[in-house]
Amino acid sequence: MNIIQFEDQQQQRHVGVVKQNEIHCVNQVKTIRELALLAIRNQTTLEEQVERLGLSQSDENYENLLKNKQVLAPLDHPDSAHCLVSGTGLTHLGSASTRDKMHQENLNNAASVTDTMRIFQWGLEGGKPEQGTTGVQPEWFYKGDGSIVVRPGEDFSLPNFAEDGGEEPEIVGLYVIGDDRKPYRIGFALGNEYSDHVMERRNYLYLAHSKLRSCSFGPELRTGELPTHLLGMSRIRRGDRVIWEKEFLSGEDNMCHSIANLEYHHFKYAQFLQPGDVHIHYFGTATLSFAEQIQAQVGDQFEIEMPEFGHPLKNSFSKAEPELAIGSVITL
């Protein structure tokens, strides 16, 4: 089942099930988080909870909603501070070579190459443990809270201090923490984990800085388990031209970590188990235009698509106004 959340012309929120490009609104709920909490409390699946609440035919046209940027990210929290956006790297087969390509102008930095290959090799050897056992932990990073998420179709911001704005096509896990302090995965979505690759290339210890950027995911949430083999397409449009495109792979057949292992090493931390909170977690990629010497420009459009997730995720990016000047921190 593929689900969206959107705003109508009166800016009222709705949850909709997408069926053959038509939207059927879920009765009695306004957000997917609300739907998920109901399912958790009723000890049922998201799909079964939708069936219990029932559907109503919507007069809204899905294509128009996307065009008018009325489709929201498929999971959020009314208080953005209670939405944690994070991710894991070096999780896909080929991701280490992609990382090395990014650092090819800095290959004299042996620490960068050595540590990348070491963590990747650990993943190959211990990232898919037997059921009930703990595997090796992956590279992990923090992106921000819910305020950095932009809805499908909206622009990413390029901060005045940024050196680059580049796409990362990924699968995203969407989670809600139940009243019992347990994490519940409600589904998956396409994601663009937009990052600053020029900054990261300067030194691999700048990766943490390079990830503190906006991001997007959606437009649709796919319920159930993730297929083990997924093939998508990532492209960049400049005006009416496609300047770069390439297939990307995901699913556990193409990963050196299992989804369960990545989830365990995220949610093992007690501070990530606050009831009602939501988590957006990017699972990584092995495909970047930047690794092939492509540098996106302001106004370019990123497009990420995969048949299993319905409509593609599209975002452009634009310059952001400076928000903080040097010396502007105030002493009390």
C-alpha positions, 0 to 999 in steps of 0.5 A: 500500500502506498500512502501520502499526506497532503493539504487541500485548497483550504490547507486542511491536512489529509491522509490518502491511499494512492490507487492507480493515481487516484487518492482515497482519503483515510477517514478520521485521521489528518496525519500519518503519525496519527494513523501510526499511533492508532495502529500501534495502540490497537496492535495492528498493522498500518494497512489493517488500521486503514481498513478499520477507518475506511476510505472516502473518494477524494476530489483532489487530483494527485498530479495537481497536488504534486504540481502545486506542492501540496503533497507533504513529506509522508511522515512528520511531527507537529513539533519539528524538534521531536523528529530526528533525521539521521543516516548510515553510510558505507552500507551498499556494495560499491559505496566504498569505491564511490567514497574513494572517487569523491576523495580522489583529489585527496588520496594522499590522505591515507587515513581517509581511504584506510578508514573508509575501506576498514568500515566497509570491510567490517560491514561485508564481514559482519553487517548481516548477522544471523537472526537474534545476533548483533552485527557490526555497527555502521557509519552513522550521522545526524542530519537535523530535526524535522525543520530541515525536511522540505516537501516533495517539489520544494527547493533545497536551500544552499547556505551561504557557507556551503561549497556544494549541494549534491544529491544522494538517492536513497531508501528511507526508513520511517519510524514512530516510537510507541507509548511502550518506548519501542520503535515501530517501522511504518514503511519506507520512502524514496529519499534525497539525502542532499549533502555538501560533497566538496566539503566532505572531500576536503577531509573525511572528518568533515563528513559530519558538517557536510550532512547538516543540510536540508533533505527530502523524502516521499512523496509516497510511503510504501508499507510492508517489508522492503523488497530485497532488490530495488532498481531506481534512476537518479537524474539531474535536469538543467532547464530542459536537458538531462545533464546526468542520469544513472541507475542506482541499486538498493535492497538487502541483495545490494547491501552489506548490512541488513535493514535489521542491523542498521535499525538495531544500531540506531535504536539501541540508544535510549535517547532515541526512544521517546514516546511519540517521536518520529525518526527519518533514517537514510540507509545510504547509497553507492551512486552519486553524480559528484563522484563522476565530476558532476557539480549541480548548479542553483536551479538544477532539478534532482529527480529520483524514481523507483517503480515500487514507490510510485511518483518520483521525488523531485527537488531543485535547490536555491540560494538561502539568505545568510542567517548568522554573521561571525561575532553575532552570538550574544553574551548574556 
